[in-house]
């Protein structure tokens, strides 16, 4: 069996509540539960990479993820 890298899709953060992040994706691009999301924030002029794990698919092409940093 050959493993292939999944095609990366771009989502948009629509809500942040503490470590919980809701992200909206294009139709057909919803990530699976436990999949890792990565996004970059600008904090005091410096870029910070944050990883989040998908915990729930909440409908309307959105997932709820838990930030790991």
ROSE-4610 file (N, C-alpha, C; in Angstrom, 1 decimal, always signed):
// ROSE-4610
residu = [X/X/X/X/X/X/X/X/X/X/X/X/X/X/X/X/X/X/X/X/X/X/X/X/X/X/X/X/X/X/X/X/X/X/X/X/X/X/X/X/X/X/X/X/X/X/X/X/X/X/X/X/X/X/X/X/X/X/X/X/X/X/X/X/X/X/X/X/X/X/X/X/X/X/X/X/X/X/X/X/X/X/X/X/X/X/X/X/X/X/X/X/X/X/X/X/X/X/X/X/X/X/X/X/X/X/X/X/X/X/X/X/X/X/X/X/X/X/X/X/X/X/X/X/X/X/X/X/X/X/X/X/X/X/X/X/X/X/X/X/X/X/X/X/X/X/X/X/X/X/X/X/X/X/X/X/X/X/X/X/X/X/X/X/X/X/X/X/X/X/X/X/X/X/X/X/X/X/X/X/X/X/X/X/X/X/X/X/X/X/X/X/X/X/X/X/X/X/X/X/X/X/X/X/X/X/X]
num = [1/1/1/2/2/2/3/3/3/4/4/4/5/5/5/6/6/6/7/7/7/8/8/8/9/9/9/10/10/10/11/11/11/12/12/12/13/13/13/14/14/14/15/15/15/16/16/16/17/17/17/18/18/18/19/19/19/20/20/20/21/21/21/22/22/22/23/23/23/24/24/24/25/25/25/26/26/26/27/27/27/28/28/28/29/29/29/30/30/30/31/31/31/32/32/32/33/33/33/34/34/34/35/35/35/36/36/36/37/37/37/38/38/38/39/39/39/40/40/40/41/41/41/42/42/42/43/43/43/44/44/44/45/45/45/46/46/46/47/47/47/48/48/48/49/49/49/50/50/50/51/51/51/52/52/52/53/53/53/54/54/54/55/55/55/56/56/56/57/57/57/58/58/58/59/59/59/60/60/60/61/61/61/62/62/62/63/63/63/64/64/64/65/65/65/66/66/66/67/67/67/68/68/68/69/69/69]
x = [+0.8/+0.0/+0.9/+0.5/+1.3/+0.6/+1.3/+0.8/+1.1/+0.1/+0.3/+0.0/+0.6/+0.3/-1.1/-1.9/-3.2/-3.0/-3.9/-3.8/-4.2/-3.3/-3.6/-4.7/-5.6/-6.7/-6.6/-7.0/-6.9/-8.3/-8.3/-9.5/-9.3/-10.4/-10.4/-11.0/-10.2/-10.7/-11.9/-12.9/-14.2/-14.5/-13.8/-14.1/-12.9/-12.6/-11.6/-12.2/-12.1/-12.6/-11.5/-10.5/-9.4/-8.7/-8.5/-7.8/-8.6/-9.9/-10.9/-10.9/-10.7/-10.7/-11.7/-12.6/-13.5/-13.0/-12.9/-12.3/-13.3/-13.5/-14.4/-13.5/-13.9/-13.2/-14.1/-13.5/-14.4/-15.1/-16.2/-17.0/-16.1/-16.2/-15.4/-14.0/-13.6/-12.3/-12.2/-13.3/-13.4/-12.4/-11.5/-10.5/-11.2/-10.6/-11.1/-10.8/-11.5/-11.3/-9.8/-9.2/-7.8/-6.7/-7.1/-6.2/-5.6/-4.3/-3.6/-3.8/-4.1/-4.2/-3.1/-2.6/-1.5/-1.8/-1.6/-1.8/-0.8/-0.6/+0.4/-0.3/+0.1/-0.4/+0.8/+0.4/+1.4/+1.2/+2.3/+2.2/+3.4/+3.1/+4.1/+5.0/+4.5/+5.3/+6.1/+6.0/+6.7/+5.6/+6.0/+5.1/+5.3/+4.1/+4.1/+3.3/+3.8/+3.1/+2.4/+1.1/+0.2/-0.4/-0.3/-0.9/-2.2/-3.2/-4.5/-5.0/-5.6/-6.1/-7.7/-8.2/-9.6/-10.3/-11.2/-12.0/-13.4/-13.9/-15.4/-15.7/-16.5/-17.0/-18.4/-18.5/-19.7/-20.7/-20.6/-21.5/-21.2/-21.9/-21.6/-20.2/-19.6/-18.2/-17.2/-17.5/-16.7/-16.2/-15.1/-14.6/-14.2/-14.2/-13.8/-12.5/-11.5/-10.1/-9.6/-8.7/-8.1/-6.7/-6.3/-4.9/-4.0/-2.8/-1.8/-0.7/-0.8/+0.2/-0.4]
y = [-1.2/+0.0/+1.2/+2.2/+3.4/+4.6/+5.2/+6.4/+7.6/+8.5/+9.8/+10.9/+12.0/+13.2/+13.7/+14.1/+14.7/+16.1/+16.5/+17.8/+18.8/+19.8/+20.8/+21.8/+22.1/+23.1/+24.3/+25.4/+26.6/+26.9/+27.1/+27.4/+28.8/+29.3/+30.6/+30.5/+31.1/+31.1/+32.0/+31.5/+32.2/+32.6/+31.8/+32.1/+31.6/+32.3/+31.8/+32.0/+31.0/+31.1/+30.3/+31.0/+30.4/+29.5/+28.2/+27.3/+26.7/+27.0/+26.4/+27.4/+26.8/+27.5/+26.9/+27.7/+27.3/+27.7/+26.8/+27.1/+26.6/+27.5/+27.2/+26.8/+25.8/+25.3/+25.3/+25.3/+25.2/+23.9/+23.9/+22.6/+21.5/+20.3/+19.2/+19.1/+20.1/+20.2/+20.0/+19.6/+19.5/+18.4/+18.8/+17.8/+16.8/+15.7/+14.6/+14.9/+14.3/+14.4/+13.9/+14.5/+14.3/+14.7/+15.3/+15.9/+17.1/+17.4/+18.5/+19.7/+20.9/+22.1/+23.0/+23.8/+24.7/+26.1/+27.1/+28.4/+29.3/+30.5/+31.4/+32.7/+33.1/+34.4/+35.4/+36.6/+37.7/+38.2/+38.1/+38.5/+39.5/+40.7/+41.8/+41.8/+41.7/+41.8/+40.5/+39.5/+38.2/+37.2/+36.3/+35.2/+34.1/+33.5/+32.4/+31.3/+30.1/+29.0/+28.2/+28.0/+27.3/+26.1/+25.0/+23.7/+23.5/+23.0/+22.7/+21.3/+20.6/+19.2/+19.3/+18.8/+18.8/+17.9/+18.5/+17.7/+17.4/+18.2/+18.0/+18.7/+18.1/+18.7/+19.3/+20.6/+21.2/+21.7/+21.3/+21.7/+23.0/+23.3/+24.5/+24.6/+23.5/+23.4/+23.9/+23.7/+24.2/+23.0/+23.2/+22.2/+23.0/+22.3/+22.9/+22.2/+23.0/+22.4/+23.0/+22.2/+22.6/+23.0/+24.2/+24.7/+24.0/+23.6/+22.8/+23.7/+25.0/+25.9/+27.2]
z = [+0.0/+0.0/+0.0/-0.8/-0.9/-0.1/+0.8/+1.5/+0.7/+0.6/-0.1/+0.9/+0.7/+1.5/+1.0/+2.0/+1.6/+1.0/+0.1/-0.5/+0.6/+0.7/+1.7/+1.3/+2.1/+1.9/+2.8/+2.3/+3.2/+3.8/+5.1/+5.8/+6.4/+7.0/+7.6/+9.0/+9.9/+11.3/+11.4/+12.1/+12.2/+13.7/+14.6/+16.0/+16.9/+17.9/+18.9/+20.3/+21.1/+22.5/+23.3/+23.8/+24.6/+23.6/+24.0/+23.1/+22.0/+21.9/+21.0/+19.8/+18.6/+17.3/+16.4/+15.8/+14.8/+13.4/+12.5/+11.2/+10.1/+9.1/+8.0/+6.8/+6.0/+4.9/+3.6/+2.4/+1.2/+1.2/+0.4/+0.3/-0.2/+0.4/+0.0/+0.6/+1.4/+2.0/+3.5/+4.1/+5.5/+6.1/+7.0/+7.5/+8.5/+8.6/+9.5/+10.9/+11.8/+13.2/+13.5/+14.4/+14.8/+13.8/+12.7/+11.8/+12.3/+12.0/+12.5/+11.6/+12.2/+11.4/+11.9/+10.9/+11.3/+10.8/+11.6/+11.2/+11.8/+11.2/+11.7/+12.2/+13.4/+14.0/+14.1/+14.0/+14.2/+15.6/+16.5/+17.8/+18.0/+18.3/+18.5/+17.4/+16.2/+15.0/+14.6/+15.4/+15.1/+14.7/+13.8/+13.4/+14.3/+14.8/+15.6/+15.0/+14.8/+14.2/+15.3/+15.1/+16.1/+15.4/+16.1/+15.7/+16.5/+15.8/+16.5/+15.9/+16.8/+16.4/+16.3/+15.1/+14.9/+15.9/+16.7/+17.7/+17.2/+16.3/+16.0/+14.7/+13.9/+12.7/+13.1/+13.0/+13.5/+12.5/+11.2/+10.2/+9.5/+8.4/+7.7/+7.2/+6.8/+6.4/+7.5/+8.7/+9.8/+10.7/+11.3/+12.3/+13.6/+14.7/+16.0/+16.3/+16.6/+16.9/+18.2/+18.8/+20.1/+19.8/+20.1/+19.9/+20.9/+20.4/+21.2/+21.7/+21.4/+21.9/+22.4]
